[in-house]
Amino acid sequence: MKVWYNDSLVDASRAPLDEGWLRGEGIFETIRTVSGEPLALSRHMRRALKSGIEYGITIPSQEQILDAVEQVIASQQFDNGRLRISFSENADWLVTHDEYVEVLTPATLGIEETRIDSEITPPKRFPYSYRLDILERAQLAGFDDAIVCNSKNHMCESSISNLLLYTDGDWITPPLSDGLLAGVMRALVIEELSIKVRTVRLDELESVTGAILLSSLKIAQPVGAIASRKMQELPISQSLSAQIRAMVIASSIR
């Protein structure tokens, strides 16, 4: 497997990788590729640049990143791929591309017990264990993922995805001020579709009849059940998920 490490395309064994991540700490972007084209790459790079400025992490020029991305994708070509670009605090940077297997079945969600607060919109940082631990706990409990809430019992997101919630005939996504990641897919959906942004309390869950997970890899995955309660409006979630996927692929390539 070839990866881009700092200034050249090298074998993965020559890069300081730990289970696919750069060693140490830093920020990263994960990007879906379709037939070799990265989706919403410019948006991901703008977010990485913003996070780099905020945390004092060096980000290479756009030309360097684009060249690295093109070479890595050319060396490993997939119909559906996962492109990951990482920038460490010690100025190392890495680009990897591997195959992504789409999840086509509706997701089941639990509720994470630990409450997570953030005074600022959190960046995507590695090591990513604090999020993967939540995902693992959910899966051990028999779910695909779990909804994360803040200490005010406002629903924020899942361990690794943003949320769309269908209640009383409206699609809603929680605001960034509740402490969730400013997801690229979430931003696209808000801009392009009639999605409302407001706080959703955990005690409103009984009124939620449909849901969708948004992420750069999944794009949009309908949710079949939350806390073992089946979503009555699963067909509506499936229909909007298909619309989102078509919109993203058609409009956001680079």
JOSUL-V805288 format. One record per pair of residues at least 24 apart in sequence whose ideal C-beta (glycine too) atoms are under 10 Angstrom apart, sorted by sequence separation. I is the first residue (numbers start at 1). J is the second residue. D is the distance in Angstrom with one decimal. If there is no record, write none. Layout:
i->I j->J d->D
i->I j->J d->D
This chain:
i->27 j->51 d->4.6
i->41 j->65 d->8.7
i->42 j->66 d->9.8
i->45 j->69 d->9.6
i->71 j->95 d->8.3
i->72 j->96 d->6.8
i->73 j->97 d->5.3
i->110 j->134 d->9.8
i->113 j->137 d->8.4
i->134 j->158 d->8.2
i->135 j->159 d->4.2
i->150 j->174 d->9.3
i->154 j->178 d->4.7
i->156 j->180 d->4.3
i->157 j->181 d->6.4
i->161 j->185 d->8.5
i->162 j->186 d->4.1
i->170 j->194 d->8.5
i->171 j->195 d->5.0
i->172 j->196 d->4.9
i->173 j->197 d->5.8
i->174 j->198 d->7.5
i->175 j->199 d->6.3
i->205 j->229 d->8.1
i->208 j->232 d->9.6
i->209 j->233 d->4.3
i->210 j->234 d->6.7
i->212 j->236 d->9.7
i->213 j->237 d->9.9
i->220 j->244 d->3.9
i->221 j->245 d->9.5
i->26 j->51 d->9.4
i->27 j->52 d->6.5
i->41 j->66 d->8.1
i->60 j->85 d->9.7
i->68 j->93 d->8.2
i->70 j->95 d->9.8
i->72 j->97 d->4.8
i->112 j->137 d->7.2
i->134 j->159 d->3.8
i->135 j->160 d->6.0
i->149 j->174 d->9.7
i->154 j->179 d->8.1
i->155 j->180 d->9.2
i->156 j->181 d->8.7
i->161 j->186 d->9.1
i->162 j->187 d->9.3
i->164 j->189 d->7.0
i->170 j->195 d->8.6
i->171 j->196 d->6.8
i->172 j->197 d->7.3
i->173 j->198 d->8.4
i->174 j->199 d->6.2
i->175 j->200 d->9.4
i->189 j->214 d->6.4
i->208 j->233 d->9.2
i->209 j->234 d->8.9
i->210 j->235 d->8.6
i->212 j->237 d->5.4
i->219 j->244 d->6.4
i->220 j->245 d->5.5
i->26 j->52 d->9.1
i->59 j->85 d->9.7
i->68 j->94 d->9.0
i->69 j->95 d->5.9
i->71 j->97 d->9.7
i->72 j->98 d->9.9
i->112 j->138 d->7.1
i->131 j->157 d->9.8
i->133 j->159 d->8.3
i->134 j->160 d->8.2
i->135 j->161 d->9.9
i->152 j->178 d->7.9
i->154 j->180 d->9.5
i->157 j->183 d->7.8
i->164 j->190 d->9.8
i->170 j->196 d->5.5
i->172 j->198 d->5.8
i->174 j->200 d->5.5
i->188 j->214 d->8.7
i->210 j->236 d->5.1
i->211 j->237 d->6.3
i->212 j->238 d->9.0
i->219 j->245 d->4.9
i->220 j->246 d->9.8
i->27 j->54 d->9.2
i->60 j->87 d->8.0
i->68 j->95 d->4.7
i->110 j->137 d->8.4
i->111 j->138 d->9.1
i->131 j->158 d->9.3
i->132 j->159 d->7.4
i->150 j->177 d->10.0
i->152 j->179 d->9.4
i->162 j->189 d->8.6
i->172 j->199 d->9.1
i->173 j->200 d->8.5
i->185 j->212 d->9.8
i->187 j->214 d->9.6
i->209 j->236 d->8.1
i->210 j->237 d->4.2
i->214 j->241 d->9.3
i->218 j->245 d->9.2
i->219 j->246 d->9.6
i->220 j->247 d->9.3
i->27 j->55 d->6.6
i->38 j->66 d->9.7
i->41 j->69 d->7.1
i->59 j->87 d->5.8
i->65 j->93 d->8.3
i->67 j->95 d->9.8
i->69 j->97 d->8.1
i->110 j->138 d->5.0
i->131 j->159 d->5.1
i->132 j->160 d->7.8
i->150 j->178 d->5.8
i->151 j->179 d->9.3
i->170 j->198 d->9.2
i->172 j->200 d->5.9
i->185 j->213 d->9.4
i->186 j->214 d->5.2
i->209 j->237 d->8.9
i->210 j->238 d->9.0
i->212 j->240 d->6.4
i->213 j->241 d->9.0
i->219 j->247 d->9.4
i->220 j->248 d->7.8
i->26 j->55 d->8.4
i->58 j->87 d->7.0
i->64 j->93 d->8.8
i->109 j->138 d->7.6
i->110 j->139 d->9.2
i->112 j->141 d->9.9
i->130 j->159 d->9.2
i->131 j->160 d->5.7
i->149 j->178 d->8.8
i->150 j->179 d->5.1
i->157 j->186 d->8.7
i->164 j->193 d->9.3
i->167 j->196 d->9.9
i->185 j->214 d->4.2
i->186 j->215 d->8.9
i->210 j->239 d->9.7
i->212 j->241 d->5.5
i->219 j->248 d->5.4
i->25 j->55 d->9.3
i->27 j->57 d->5.8
i->57 j->87 d->5.3
i->58 j->88 d->9.1
i->65 j->95 d->7.7
i->108 j->138 d->8.9
i->110 j->140 d->10.0
i->111 j->141 d->9.8
i->149 j->179 d->9.4
i->150 j->180 d->8.8
i->184 j->214 d->8.9
i->185 j->215 d->6.1
i->186 j->216 d->10.0
i->189 j->219 d->9.8
i->210 j->240 d->8.1
i->214 j->244 d->7.6
i->219 j->249 d->7.9
i->26 j->57 d->6.0
i->38 j->69 d->6.4
i->57 j->88 d->7.4
i->58 j->89 d->8.9
i->60 j->91 d->9.3
i->108 j->139 d->10.0
i->110 j->141 d->5.5
i->112 j->143 d->9.9
i->128 j->159 d->9.9
i->148 j->179 d->8.8
i->164 j->195 d->6.7
i->165 j->196 d->9.8
i->183 j->214 d->5.9
i->184 j->215 d->8.8
i->185 j->216 d->5.9
i->188 j->219 d->9.5
i->189 j->220 d->7.8
i->210 j->241 d->10.0
i->25 j->57 d->9.2
i->26 j->58 d->9.8
i->27 j->59 d->8.6
i->38 j->70 d->9.5
i->55 j->87 d->9.5
i->57 j->89 d->5.8
i->58 j->90 d->9.1
i->59 j->91 d->9.7
i->110 j->142 d->7.8
i->111 j->143 d->9.1
i->114 j->146 d->9.7
i->116 j->148 d->5.5
i->117 j->149 d->9.7
i->118 j->150 d->7.9
i->128 j->160 d->8.5
i->148 j->180 d->8.1
i->172 j->204 d->9.5
i->183 j->215 d->6.7
i->184 j->216 d->5.6
i->185 j->217 d->9.3
i->212 j->244 d->7.4
i->216 j->248 d->9.3
i->56 j->89 d->7.8
i->57 j->90 d->9.3
i->58 j->91 d->4.6
i->60 j->93 d->6.1
i->110 j->143 d->3.9
i->112 j->145 d->9.2
i->113 j->146 d->8.8
i->115 j->148 d->8.2
i->116 j->149 d->7.7
i->117 j->150 d->5.0
i->165 j->198 d->10.0
i->167 j->200 d->7.7
i->183 j->216 d->7.4
i->185 j->218 d->8.1
i->219 j->252 d->9.8
i->36 j->70 d->9.3
i->55 j->89 d->7.7
i->57 j->91 d->7.9
i->58 j->92 d->9.3
i->59 j->93 d->7.9
i->108 j->142 d->7.7
i->109 j->143 d->5.8
i->110 j->144 d->8.8
i->112 j->146 d->4.2
i->114 j->148 d->8.0
i->115 j->149 d->5.7
i->116 j->150 d->6.3
i->117 j->151 d->5.2
i->181 j->215 d->9.5
i->185 j->219 d->6.1
i->214 j->248 d->9.7
i->38 j->73 d->7.5
i->52 j->87 d->6.3
i->58 j->93 d->8.0
i->108 j->143 d->4.9
i->109 j->144 d->6.9
i->110 j->145 d->7.6
i->111 j->146 d->6.2
i->112 j->147 d->6.5
i->114 j->149 d->9.0
i->115 j->150 d->5.9
i->116 j->151 d->8.2
i->117 j->152 d->8.4
i->165 j->200 d->5.7
i->185 j->220 d->7.1
i->29 j->65 d->9.9
i->33 j->69 d->9.2
i->37 j->73 d->8.5
i->51 j->87 d->8.5
i->57 j->93 d->9.3
i->89 j->125 d->9.9
i->107 j->143 d->8.2
i->108 j->144 d->5.0
i->109 j->145 d->5.5
i->110 j->146 d->4.4
i->111 j->147 d->5.3
i->112 j->148 d->4.9
i->113 j->149 d->9.3
i->115 j->151 d->4.5
i->124 j->160 d->9.9
i->168 j->204 d->9.6
i->172 j->208 d->8.9
i->36 j->73 d->5.4
i->48 j->85 d->7.0
i->107 j->144 d->4.4
i->108 j->145 d->7.9
i->109 j->146 d->6.1
i->110 j->147 d->7.3
i->111 j->148 d->8.6
i->112 j->149 d->7.1
i->115 j->152 d->8.5
i->117 j->154 d->10.0
i->163 j->200 d->8.1
i->167 j->204 d->6.7
i->31 j->69 d->8.6
i->36 j->74 d->7.9
i->48 j->86 d->9.4
i->49 j->87 d->9.7
i->86 j->124 d->9.5
i->88 j->126 d->8.2
i->106 j->144 d->8.8
i->107 j->145 d->6.1
i->108 j->146 d->9.8
i->109 j->147 d->5.5
i->111 j->149 d->7.3
i->115 j->153 d->7.7
i->118 j->156 d->8.8
i->167 j->205 d->9.1
i->44 j->83 d->8.9
i->48 j->87 d->6.7
i->86 j->125 d->10.0
i->87 j->126 d->9.6
i->105 j->144 d->8.7
i->115 j->154 d->9.6
i->117 j->156 d->9.4
i->165 j->204 d->8.4
i->167 j->206 d->9.4
i->168 j->207 d->6.4
i->171 j->210 d->8.1
i->172 j->211 d->10.0
i->173 j->212 d->9.3
i->33 j->73 d->6.5
i->36 j->76 d->9.7
i->45 j->85 d->8.1
i->86 j->126 d->6.3
i->116 j->156 d->7.2
i->165 j->205 d->8.7
i->167 j->207 d->4.7
i->168 j->208 d->9.4
i->169 j->209 d->9.4
i->171 j->211 d->9.5
i->36 j->77 d->5.8
i->44 j->85 d->7.5
i->103 j->144 d->8.1
i->115 j->156 d->9.5
i->116 j->157 d->9.5
i->166 j->207 d->9.6
i->167 j->208 d->5.0
i->168 j->209 d->8.7
i->171 j->212 d->8.1
i->173 j->214 d->7.9
i->35 j->77 d->8.7
i->36 j->78 d->7.8
i->41 j->83 d->8.2
i->84 j->126 d->9.5
i->165 j->207 d->9.2
i->166 j->208 d->6.6
i->167 j->209 d->6.7
i->33 j->76 d->9.9
i->35 j->78 d->8.7
i->36 j->79 d->8.7
i->38 j->81 d->8.4
i->116 j->159 d->9.9
i->156 j->199 d->9.7
i->165 j->208 d->5.0
i->166 j->209 d->5.7
i->167 j->210 d->8.1
i->33 j->77 d->9.2
i->34 j->78 d->9.3
i->35 j->79 d->6.1
i->37 j->81 d->9.5
i->39 j->83 d->9.1
i->41 j->85 d->9.2
i->111 j->155 d->8.8
i->112 j->156 d->9.6
i->155 j->199 d->8.4
i->156 j->200 d->9.0
i->165 j->209 d->9.1
i->166 j->210 d->3.2
i->167 j->211 d->9.4
i->33 j->78 d->7.0
i->34 j->79 d->7.4
i->35 j->80 d->8.4
i->36 j->81 d->7.5
i->38 j->83 d->5.4
i->48 j->93 d->9.9
i->154 j->199 d->5.1
i->155 j->200 d->4.8
i->163 j->208 d->9.7
i->165 j->210 d->7.5
i->166 j->211 d->6.5
i->195 j->240 d->9.4
i->33 j->79 d->9.0
i->34 j->80 d->6.3
i->35 j->81 d->9.1
i->112 j->158 d->8.5
i->154 j->200 d->6.7
i->155 j->201 d->7.3
i->164 j->210 d->8.3
i->165 j->211 d->5.3
i->166 j->212 d->8.1
i->33 j->80 d->7.1
i->34 j->81 d->8.0
i->38 j->85 d->9.4
i->112 j->159 d->7.2
i->152 j->199 d->8.3
i->154 j->201 d->6.0
i->155 j->202 d->5.8
i->164 j->211 d->6.5
i->165 j->212 d->8.3
i->193 j->240 d->7.8
i->32 j->80 d->7.2
i->33 j->81 d->3.8
i->110 j->158 d->9.6
i->153 j->201 d->6.0
i->154 j->202 d->7.3
i->163 j->211 d->6.5
i->164 j->212 d->4.1
i->32 j->81 d->7.3
i->33 j->82 d->7.4
i->109 j->158 d->6.5
i->150 j->199 d->9.7
i->152 j->201 d->8.0
i->153 j->202 d->4.3
i->155 j->204 d->8.0
i->163 j->212 d->7.5
i->164 j->213 d->8.0
i->195 j->244 d->9.9
i->31 j->81 d->8.8
i->32 j->82 d->6.9
i->33 j->83 d->5.3
i->109 j->159 d->9.7
i->131 j->181 d->9.3
i->152 j->202 d->9.2
i->153 j->203 d->7.1
i->154 j->204 d->9.7
i->155 j->205 d->7.5
i->162 j->212 d->9.1
i->163 j->213 d->6.8
i->164 j->214 d->6.2
i->193 j->243 d->7.6
i->31 j->82 d->7.7
i->32 j->83 d->7.5
i->107 j->158 d->8.3
i->149 j->200 d->9.6
i->153 j->204 d->9.8
i->161 j->212 d->9.0
i->162 j->213 d->7.4
i->163 j->214 d->7.2
i->189 j->240 d->9.0
i->192 j->243 d->9.5
i->193 j->244 d->7.3
i->30 j->82 d->6.4
i->31 j->83 d->4.3
i->109 j->161 d->9.7
i->149 j->201 d->8.9
i->150 j->202 d->9.7
i->161 j->213 d->4.0
i->162 j->214 d->4.3
i->192 j->244 d->8.4
i->7 j->60 d->9.2
i->30 j->83 d->7.2
i->31 j->84 d->7.4
i->147 j->200 d->9.8
i->149 j->202 d->5.5
i->155 j->208 d->8.9
i->158 j->211 d->9.6
i->160 j->213 d->8.6
i->161 j->214 d->5.8
i->162 j->215 d->6.9
i->6 j->60 d->8.9
i->29 j->83 d->8.3
i->30 j->84 d->5.1
i->31 j->85 d->7.2
i->107 j->161 d->8.6
i->109 j->163 d->8.9
i->122 j->176 d->9.6
i->161 j->215 d->4.1
i->189 j->243 d->9.7
i->193 j->247 d->7.6
i->29 j->84 d->7.2
i->30 j->85 d->8.1
i->121 j->176 d->4.9
i->147 j->202 d->8.2
i->158 j->213 d->5.9
i->160 j->215 d->6.3
i->161 j->216 d->9.3
i->189 j->244 d->5.9
i->192 j->247 d->5.7
i->28 j->84 d->6.1
i->29 j->85 d->5.0
i->30 j->86 d->9.4
i->120 j->176 d->9.3
i->121 j->177 d->8.3
i->157 j->213 d->8.9
i->158 j->214 d->9.4
i->161 j->217 d->8.8
i->164 j->220 d->7.9
i->188 j->244 d->8.1
i->192 j->248 d->8.8
i->7 j->64 d->8.4
i->28 j->85 d->6.5
i->29 j->86 d->8.0
i->120 j->177 d->9.9
i->121 j->178 d->10.0
i->122 j->179 d->7.1
i->124 j->181 d->6.7
i->157 j->214 d->8.8
i->158 j->215 d->8.6
i->160 j->217 d->8.7
i->161 j->218 d->6.4
i->166 j->223 d->9.5
i->6 j->64 d->9.8
i->9 j->67 d->9.9
i->27 j->85 d->9.3
i->28 j->86 d->4.2
i->29 j->87 d->8.8
i->118 j->176 d->9.7
i->119 j->177 d->9.9
i->121 j->179 d->7.8
i->122 j->180 d->7.7
i->123 j->181 d->8.0
i->124 j->182 d->9.4
i->147 j->205 d->8.3
i->157 j->215 d->9.5
i->160 j->218 d->8.9
i->164 j->222 d->9.6
i->165 j->223 d->9.0
i->189 j->247 d->8.2
i->9 j->68 d->7.9
i->27 j->86 d->7.4
i->28 j->87 d->7.1
i->38 j->97 d->9.1
i->118 j->177 d->9.9
i->120 j->179 d->8.5
i->121 j->180 d->7.5
i->122 j->181 d->5.8
i->123 j->182 d->8.6
i->124 j->183 d->9.2
i->161 j->220 d->9.6
i->164 j->223 d->8.9
i->185 j->244 d->7.5
i->188 j->247 d->7.4
i->189 j->248 d->8.5
i->192 j->251 d->7.3
i->4 j->64 d->9.5
i->8 j->68 d->9.0
i->26 j->86 d->6.0
i->27 j->87 d->5.5
i->28 j->88 d->9.2
i->118 j->178 d->8.9
i->119 j->179 d->7.9
i->121 j->181 d->7.2
i->122 j->182 d->8.5
i->161 j->221 d->7.6
i->163 j->223 d->8.6
i->185 j->245 d->9.8
i->188 j->248 d->6.1
i->191 j->251 d->9.8
i->192 j->252 d->9.3
i->4 j->65 d->9.2
i->7 j->68 d->8.9
i->26 j->87 d->5.2
i->27 j->88 d->8.5
i->36 j->97 d->9.2
i->117 j->178 d->9.3
i->118 j->179 d->3.9
i->121 j->182 d->5.1
i->165 j->226 d->9.1
i->6 j->68 d->9.3
i->9 j->71 d->5.2
i->20 j->82 d->9.5
i->22 j->84 d->9.7
i->24 j->86 d->9.8
i->26 j->88 d->3.7
i->27 j->89 d->8.8
i->117 j->179 d->5.7
i->118 j->180 d->8.1
i->161 j->223 d->9.9
i->4 j->67 d->8.6
i->5 j->68 d->9.2
i->8 j->71 d->9.0
i->9 j->72 d->6.9
i->21 j->84 d->8.3
i->25 j->88 d->6.8
i->26 j->89 d->5.3
i->116 j->179 d->6.8
i->118 j->181 d->9.2
i->158 j->221 d->10.0
i->163 j->226 d->10.0
i->185 j->248 d->6.8
i->188 j->251 d->7.8
i->4 j->68 d->4.0
i->20 j->84 d->7.3
i->22 j->86 d->4.7
i->24 j->88 d->5.0
i->25 j->89 d->5.3
i->26 j->90 d->8.2
i->31 j->95 d->10.0
i->33 j->97 d->6.9
i->115 j->179 d->9.8
i->116 j->180 d->9.5
i->147 j->211 d->8.9
i->169 j->233 d->9.6
i->184 j->248 d->9.3
i->188 j->252 d->6.1
i->3 j->68 d->9.3
i->4 j->69 d->7.8
i->9 j->74 d->9.2
i->21 j->86 d->6.7
i->22 j->87 d->8.3
i->23 j->88 d->7.8
i->24 j->89 d->6.2
i->25 j->90 d->8.9
i->26 j->91 d->9.4
i->28 j->93 d->9.7
i->158 j->223 d->9.2
i->166 j->231 d->8.0
i->171 j->236 d->9.0
i->4 j->70 d->9.7
i->9 j->75 d->6.5
i->20 j->86 d->9.4
i->22 j->88 d->4.9
i->24 j->90 d->6.1
i->26 j->92 d->7.9
i->28 j->94 d->8.6
i->29 j->95 d->10.0
i->30 j->96 d->9.9
i->31 j->97 d->9.3
i->33 j->99 d->9.8
i->34 j->100 d->9.6
i->54 j->120 d->8.3
i->57 j->123 d->9.4
i->165 j->231 d->9.9
i->166 j->232 d->9.4
i->167 j->233 d->9.5
i->171 j->237 d->9.3
i->4 j->71 d->6.4
i->21 j->88 d->9.5
i->22 j->89 d->9.7
i->23 j->90 d->9.4
i->26 j->93 d->8.3
i->33 j->100 d->7.8
i->54 j->121 d->9.7
i->166 j->233 d->5.6
i->169 j->236 d->9.7
i->185 j->252 d->8.9
i->4 j->72 d->5.0
i->22 j->90 d->9.1
i->24 j->92 d->7.7
i->26 j->94 d->9.3
i->32 j->100 d->6.7
i->55 j->123 d->6.8
i->57 j->125 d->9.7
i->145 j->213 d->6.9
i->166 j->234 d->9.9
i->184 j->252 d->8.4
i->2 j->71 d->8.2
i->3 j->72 d->6.6
i->17 j->86 d->9.7
i->23 j->92 d->8.6
i->54 j->123 d->7.1
i->144 j->213 d->8.7
i->171 j->240 d->6.9
i->2 j->72 d->6.6
i->22 j->92 d->6.0
i->30 j->100 d->9.6
i->32 j->102 d->9.5
i->51 j->121 d->9.6
i->55 j->125 d->8.2
i->166 j->236 d->6.3
i->1 j->72 d->9.8
i->4 j->75 d->9.0
i->22 j->93 d->7.9
i->50 j->121 d->9.6
i->51 j->122 d->9.4
i->52 j->123 d->8.9
i->155 j->226 d->9.8
i->166 j->237 d->6.6
i->2 j->74 d->9.3
i->3 j->75 d->8.7
i->16 j->88 d->8.8
i->22 j->94 d->5.1
i->51 j->123 d->3.9
i->165 j->237 d->9.9
i->2 j->75 d->4.1
i->3 j->76 d->9.1
i->21 j->94 d->8.4
i->50 j->123 d->8.1
i->51 j->124 d->7.3
i->164 j->237 d->8.2
i->1 j->75 d->8.5
i->2 j->76 d->6.5
i->16 j->90 d->9.8
i->20 j->94 d->9.5
i->22 j->96 d->9.7
i->51 j->125 d->8.2
i->166 j->240 d->8.2
i->1 j->76 d->6.7
i->21 j->96 d->9.3
i->48 j->123 d->8.6
i->16 j->92 d->7.1
i->20 j->96 d->6.7
i->47 j->123 d->7.9
i->48 j->124 d->8.3
i->145 j->221 d->9.3
i->147 j->223 d->9.6
i->164 j->240 d->7.5
i->15 j->92 d->8.6
i->17 j->94 d->7.6
i->47 j->124 d->7.9
i->144 j->221 d->8.8
i->164 j->241 d->9.0
i->16 j->94 d->8.5
i->20 j->98 d->8.0
i->145 j->223 d->8.9
i->15 j->94 d->6.1
i->17 j->96 d->8.2
i->144 j->223 d->8.8
i->147 j->226 d->7.0
i->15 j->95 d->9.9
i->44 j->124 d->9.4
i->144 j->224 d->9.1
i->146 j->226 d->9.7
i->147 j->227 d->8.3
i->164 j->244 d->8.6
i->3 j->84 d->9.5
i->4 j->85 d->8.8
i->15 j->96 d->8.6
i->144 j->225 d->9.5
i->146 j->227 d->9.4
i->12 j->94 d->9.6
i->143 j->225 d->8.5
i->143 j->226 d->9.1
i->10 j->94 d->10.0
i->12 j->96 d->7.5
i->143 j->227 d->8.7
i->6 j->91 d->8.4
i->143 j->228 d->8.6
i->6 j->92 d->6.0
i->7 j->93 d->9.3
i->9 j->95 d->9.0
i->12 j->98 d->9.9
i->142 j->228 d->8.7
i->5 j->92 d->7.4
i->6 j->93 d->6.3
i->115 j->202 d->10.0
i->5 j->93 d->7.8
i->6 j->94 d->8.0
i->4 j->93 d->8.0
i->5 j->94 d->5.5
i->4 j->94 d->6.7
i->5 j->95 d->8.2
i->3 j->94 d->6.1
i->4 j->95 d->3.9
i->5 j->96 d->9.5
i->111 j->202 d->7.4
i->3 j->95 d->6.4
i->4 j->96 d->7.9
i->124 j->216 d->9.7
i->2 j->95 d->9.8
i->3 j->96 d->4.9
i->4 j->97 d->9.1
i->2 j->96 d->8.9
i->3 j->97 d->8.1
i->29 j->123 d->9.9
i->30 j->124 d->7.5
i->111 j->205 d->8.1
i->1 j->96 d->7.8
i->2 j->97 d->8.6
i->3 j->98 d->9.7
i->28 j->123 d->9.0
i->29 j->124 d->6.4
i->1 j->97 d->8.9
i->27 j->123 d->5.3
i->28 j->124 d->5.4
i->1 j->98 d->7.3
i->26 j->123 d->9.7
i->27 j->124 d->6.0
i->28 j->125 d->7.4
i->26 j->124 d->9.7
i->27 j->125 d->5.6
i->28 j->126 d->5.3
i->30 j->128 d->9.6
i->26 j->125 d->6.9
i->27 j->126 d->7.5
i->25 j->125 d->6.8
i->26 j->126 d->5.8
i->28 j->128 d->7.8
i->25 j->126 d->6.7
i->26 j->127 d->9.2
i->24 j->126 d->8.2
i->25 j->127 d->6.8
i->109 j->211 d->7.3
i->23 j->126 d->9.3
i->24 j->127 d->8.4
i->22 j->126 d->6.7
i->23 j->127 d->8.9
i->107 j->211 d->8.4
i->109 j->213 d->8.0
i->21 j->126 d->4.9
i->22 j->127 d->9.4
i->106 j->211 d->9.3
i->107 j->212 d->9.0
i->20 j->126 d->9.7
i->21 j->127 d->6.5
i->106 j->212 d->9.7
i->107 j->213 d->5.7
i->21 j->128 d->7.0
i->106 j->213 d->9.6
i->18 j->126 d->9.3
i->19 j->127 d->9.5
i->20 j->128 d->9.9
i->21 j->129 d->9.6
i->18 j->127 d->8.1
i->19 j->128 d->9.9
i->103 j->213 d->9.4
i->107 j->218 d->8.5
i->19 j->132 d->9.9
i->103 j->217 d->9.0
i->107 j->221 d->5.4
i->109 j->223 d->5.8
i->102 j->217 d->8.7
i->103 j->218 d->6.6
i->106 j->221 d->7.3
i->107 j->222 d->7.3
i->108 j->223 d->7.4
i->109 j->224 d->8.9
i->110 j->225 d->9.5
i->111 j->226 d->7.8
i->101 j->217 d->10.0
i->102 j->218 d->8.1
i->105 j->221 d->8.7
i->106 j->222 d->4.8
i->107 j->223 d->5.0
i->108 j->224 d->5.9
i->109 j->225 d->7.1
i->110 j->226 d->8.0
i->111 j->227 d->5.5
i->100 j->217 d->6.0
i->102 j->219 d->9.1
i->104 j->221 d->8.7
i->105 j->222 d->9.0
i->106 j->223 d->6.0
i->107 j->224 d->6.6
i->108 j->225 d->4.7
i->109 j->226 d->4.7
i->110 j->227 d->6.2
i->100 j->218 d->9.6
i->103 j->221 d->6.2
i->106 j->224 d->3.2
i->107 j->225 d->8.4
i->108 j->226 d->7.8
i->109 j->227 d->7.2
i->110 j->228 d->8.1
i->102 j->221 d->9.1
i->105 j->224 d->7.6
i->106 j->225 d->7.7
i->107 j->226 d->9.3
i->108 j->227 d->9.2
i->109 j->228 d->9.6
i->108 j->228 d->7.9
i->109 j->229 d->9.8
i->108 j->230 d->9.4
i->109 j->231 d->9.6
i->108 j->231 d->9.8
i->106 j->230 d->9.6
i->106 j->231 d->7.9
i->106 j->234 d->6.4
i->30 j->160 d->9.2
i->51 j->182 d->9.7
i->106 j->237 d->7.6
i->50 j->182 d->9.0
i->106 j->238 d->7.6
i->83 j->216 d->9.2
i->47 j->181 d->9.6
i->82 j->216 d->9.0
i->83 j->217 d->9.8
i->47 j->182 d->6.9
i->82 j->217 d->6.1
i->106 j->241 d->9.1
i->47 j->183 d->9.1
i->81 j->217 d->9.7
i->47 j->184 d->6.7
i->80 j->217 d->9.1
i->46 j->184 d->9.2
i->43 j->183 d->10.0
i->44 j->184 d->5.8
i->47 j->187 d->9.0
i->43 j->184 d->4.8
i->42 j->184 d->9.9
i->43 j->185 d->9.4
i->41 j->184 d->9.6
i->40 j->184 d->5.1
i->43 j->187 d->7.0
i->39 j->184 d->8.5
i->40 j->185 d->7.8
i->43 j->188 d->7.6
i->39 j->185 d->8.9
i->40 j->187 d->8.9
i->40 j->188 d->6.8
i->39 j->188 d->9.4
i->32 j->184 d->9.9
i->31 j->184 d->8.3
i->32 j->185 d->9.2
i->30 j->184 d->9.6
i->29 j->184 d->8.3
i->44 j->216 d->7.3
i->43 j->216 d->9.3
i->40 j->216 d->7.2
i->39 j->216 d->7.1
i->38 j->216 d->9.5
i->39 j->217 d->9.7
i->40 j->219 d->9.9
i->39 j->219 d->7.7
i->32 j->215 d->8.7
i->32 j->216 d->5.4
i->33 j->217 d->10.0
i->30 j->215 d->8.1
i->31 j->216 d->5.6
i->32 j->217 d->5.3
i->34 j->219 d->9.5
i->30 j->216 d->5.5
i->31 j->217 d->8.4
i->32 j->218 d->8.3
i->29 j->216 d->7.8
i->30 j->217 d->6.3
i->32 j->219 d->6.6
i->66 j->254 d->9.1
i->40 j->248 d->7.2
i->39 j->248 d->6.1
i->43 j->252 d->7.3
i->39 j->249 d->6.8
i->42 j->252 d->8.7
i->34 j->245 d->10.0
i->40 j->251 d->9.1
i->41 j->252 d->8.7
i->42 j->253 d->9.9
i->43 j->254 d->9.7
i->37 j->249 d->8.8
i->39 j->251 d->9.6
i->40 j->252 d->4.2
i->41 j->253 d->8.1
i->42 j->254 d->6.1
i->39 j->252 d->5.4
i->40 j->253 d->7.8
i->41 j->254 d->5.2
i->34 j->248 d->9.4
i->35 j->249 d->9.7
i->38 j->252 d->9.6
i->39 j->253 d->6.0
i->40 j->254 d->8.0
i->34 j->249 d->6.0
i->37 j->252 d->9.9
i->38 j->253 d->7.5
i->39 j->254 d->8.4
i->32 j->248 d->8.5
i->37 j->253 d->4.9
i->38 j->254 d->6.9
i->32 j->249 d->9.1
i->37 j->254 d->7.2
i->35 j->253 d->9.6
i->34 j->253 d->7.7
i->32 j->252 d->9.9
i->33 j->253 d->9.6
